[in-house]
Each structure stands twice: as C-alpha cells, then as structure tokens.
Amino acid sequence: MMVLSEQLPRIFQANLARLYERIIEPAMDGLVVHPILEDGEARSMDEFLDRAGAQVDNYTSNEAAKSFVLTLAAVFERQLSSWARAMGLVDLAKLRGFQEHLLACANLASIDLAIGDLGTELTEIFTVANVVRHGEGASCERLRAMAPALWSDTASDYVDLMPGPRLPSENLRIRRNDLVRYIRATTRFWGRADPLPMAVTDPPYWLS
C-alpha cells in the first residue's frame, strides 16, 4: 500500500532536481559571463561599448541567479507545507514563516539540521530570497551577518548598474557555486526525509 507522506520526499527531490537540471543550469550556462571587467579610459567608442556590454552581461547573469534562488526557495517552502499537511502535523496553522516550517518538518523526519550545515544553508536560501524580493531591510542585514561572502567591494567582475547610492541588496552576488550549494541543500533535505529504500541522501551536486 502506497502512503502519500512516504512518497512525497522522493517526489519533491525529483521535482527540484528537474527544475535545476532542465531550467536553471541550462539557463545559466547560456548566459555570457566575463571573468574580468576592464576599466579605465576606453581608446575608442567601440571599446567603450564593448566594456559597457560586458558589464550588462555580468549584471544580467547575477540578476538571473538571484531570481533562480527565489524560485528554489518558493518551491521548497511550498513542499514543506504540503509534506507537513500530509504528515498530519498538529497545529500547522500556528506555524509562522519558513523557519518554523523547516524545524517542524525536520523534527518529523528526525533530521539533524546541524549535520553538514544543512540548516544553515537552507536558512541562507530563504534569506537570500527575501532580500531578492524585498531589497533593503531586516533580511538584508541578517544575510550580511550570516553570509558576508555574498558581497565583495573589490570584485573585478561586477559593476552595479543601478543609479544612486550603493545599496547592499543591489550588490548581492549569487554565483554558480551558490546555486549548486542551494540545490544540494534542498535535495539533501528530502533525501534524508525519504523513508523508502534506496533514498538518495547525498545528491550529486558538487562545487566547481
């Protein structure tokens, strides 16, 4: 007899994997990214336009990466809610926000979120998503404290194209390895929650 709550973790893991492998990864691979952006005075109009185009390329790639984190976070949060309902979690309506849903679901599956920094990375994903969605605010301040590596004042491959004062939320950098960390964390969670035989507890997503 198939039990819905036992099937869902594997289904959720597969859905996230397909989203990453069929949409996110090919889309990011298709974007042009320049390892270094040239600065200084251009020697010709063509050189000036080439440099401006390179800045736009890298800026667009970063915006795409941020939007994909938002998508991953939204899908994962919806999955947590669906699984909690399927598991018959008592007082589900009293749970407020991502963190409470995450902790409740981890407890249901006896997942230790401290192992491999799983809880830290899942919290980071959702906090990044909040910054992408809302910009400046408490989430941005919290993210800068928990993941300062997502910002760099000396990067040679990024120029903020937004006019006006420099805003931390606009200078948030999401690189390819960050996306890999995030898909690995979300699929690892469901692998650990999967009670069925041959569960994939360590999905094959590796940092480059």
C-alpha positions in Angstrom: 0.0 0.0 0.0 1.4 3.4 -1.0 1.4 6.0 1.7 1.4 9.6 0.4 3.6 11.0 3.1 6.2 8.4 2.4 6.2 9.1 -1.4 6.3 12.9 -1.2 10.0 13.4 -0.2 11.2 11.4 -3.2 8.8 13.3 -5.5 9.9 16.6 -4.1 13.5 15.8 -4.5 13.0 14.7 -8.1 11.0 17.9 -8.9 13.7 20.1 -7.5 16.4 18.2 -9.5 14.4 18.5 -12.7 13.9 22.3 -12.1 17.6 22.7 -11.6 18.9 20.4 -14.4 16.4 21.3 -17.1 15.8 25.0 -16.4 18.3 26.7 -14.0 21.5 25.0 -15.1 21.0 25.3 -18.9 19.8 28.9 -18.5 22.9 29.9 -16.5 25.1 28.1 -19.0 23.6 30.0 -21.8 24.5 33.4 -20.3 27.7 35.2 -21.2 29.9 36.0 -18.2 33.2 37.8 -18.3 35.8 36.9 -15.7 37.2 40.4 -15.6 35.6 43.7 -16.5 38.0 46.2 -18.0 38.1 49.7 -16.5 40.0 52.9 -17.2 39.6 55.2 -20.2 38.5 53.5 -23.4 40.6 54.1 -26.5 37.6 54.2 -28.9 33.8 54.2 -28.9 33.8 50.5 -29.9 35.9 49.6 -26.9 33.7 51.7 -24.7 30.6 49.9 -26.0 32.2 46.5 -25.6 33.0 47.3 -22.0 29.5 48.5 -21.3 28.1 45.4 -22.9 30.3 43.2 -20.7 29.1 45.0 -17.6 25.5 44.4 -18.7 26.2 40.7 -19.4 27.6 40.1 -15.9 24.9 42.2 -14.2 22.2 40.2 -16.1 23.7 36.9 -15.1 23.7 37.9 -11.4 20.1 39.0 -11.7 19.2 35.7 -13.3 20.9 33.8 -10.5 19.1 35.8 -7.8 15.7 35.1 -9.5 16.5 31.4 -9.5 17.2 31.4 -5.8 13.9 33.0 -5.3 12.3 30.2 -7.4 14.1 27.4 -5.5 13.1 28.9 -2.1 9.5 29.3 -3.1 9.2 25.7 -4.4 11.0 24.3 -1.3 8.8 26.2 1.1 5.6 25.0 -0.7 6.9 21.5 -0.5 7.5 21.8 3.3 3.9 23.0 3.7 2.5 20.2 1.6 4.5 17.5 3.4 3.6 18.8 6.9 -0.1 18.5 5.9 0.4 15.0 4.6 2.1 14.0 7.8 -0.8 15.3 9.8 1.2 17.9 11.7 -0.8 19.2 14.6 -1.3 22.9 14.8 0.0 23.5 11.3 -1.9 26.8 11.2 0.2 28.1 14.1 3.5 27.8 12.2 4.7 31.2 11.2 7.2 31.6 8.4 9.8 29.4 6.7 12.0 28.8 9.8 9.1 27.3 11.8 8.0 25.1 8.9 11.6 23.9 8.4 12.1 23.0 12.0 8.8 21.2 12.3 9.4 19.1 9.2 13.0 18.3 10.3 11.6 17.1 13.6 9.0 14.9 11.8 11.8 13.2 9.8 14.3 13.2 12.7 16.7 15.2 10.5 19.6 16.9 12.4 19.9 20.2 10.6 23.4 20.8 12.1 25.0 17.9 10.2 26.8 19.3 7.2 25.4 22.8 7.9 22.2 21.8 6.2 20.0 24.0 8.4 22.4 27.0 7.9 22.3 26.6 4.1 18.5 26.2 3.9 18.1 29.3 6.1 20.5 31.2 3.8 18.5 30.2 0.7 15.3 31.7 2.2 17.0 34.8 3.5 18.6 35.4 0.0 15.1 35.0 -1.5 13.7 37.6 1.0 16.5 40.1 0.0 15.8 39.5 -3.7 12.1 40.0 -3.1 12.2 43.0 -0.8 15.6 44.7 -1.0 16.8 46.6 2.0 15.6 45.7 5.4 16.0 43.2 8.3 16.6 40.2 6.0 19.4 42.0 4.2 21.1 42.9 7.4 20.7 39.3 8.7 22.1 37.9 5.4 25.1 40.2 5.5 25.9 38.8 9.0 25.4 35.2 8.2 26.9 35.1 4.6 29.3 38.0 4.1 30.9 36.2 1.2 27.9 37.0 -0.9 29.2 40.6 -1.1 32.6 42.0 -2.3 33.8 45.5 -2.5 36.8 44.5 -4.6 35.2 42.3 -7.3 36.7 42.8 -10.7 33.8 41.0 -12.5 30.8 43.1 -11.4 29.6 46.6 -11.7 26.3 47.7 -10.1 24.3 49.4 -12.8 21.7 50.9 -10.5 21.9 54.7 -10.3 22.0 56.5 -6.9 23.6 55.4 -3.6 25.1 52.0 -3.4 22.6 49.6 -1.7 23.7 46.3 -0.2 20.7 44.5 -1.6 21.6 45.5 -5.1 25.1 44.3 -4.7 24.2 40.9 -3.5 26.2 38.4 -5.6 24.9 34.9 -6.4 27.5 32.8 -8.2 27.2 29.4 -9.8 28.6 27.6 -6.8 25.9 29.3 -4.6 23.2 27.8 -6.8 24.9 24.4 -6.5 25.0 24.7 -2.7 21.3 25.6 -2.7 20.1 22.8 -4.9 22.2 20.4 -3.0 20.8 21.5 0.4 17.2 21.3 -0.7 17.6 17.9 -2.3 19.6 16.6 0.6 16.8 17.5 3.0 14.3 15.5 1.0 16.8 12.6 0.6 17.1 12.5 4.4 13.4 12.7 4.9 12.8 9.8 2.4 11.9 6.6 4.3 11.8 4.4 1.3 14.6 2.0 0.1 17.4 3.5 -2.0 16.9 7.0 -0.9 19.4 9.5 -2.4 20.7 11.2 0.7 23.7 12.8 -0.9 22.7 14.2 -4.3 25.4 14.5 -6.9 25.8 18.3 -7.0 29.4 19.4 -6.5 31.1 22.7 -6.2 33.4 23.6 -9.1 
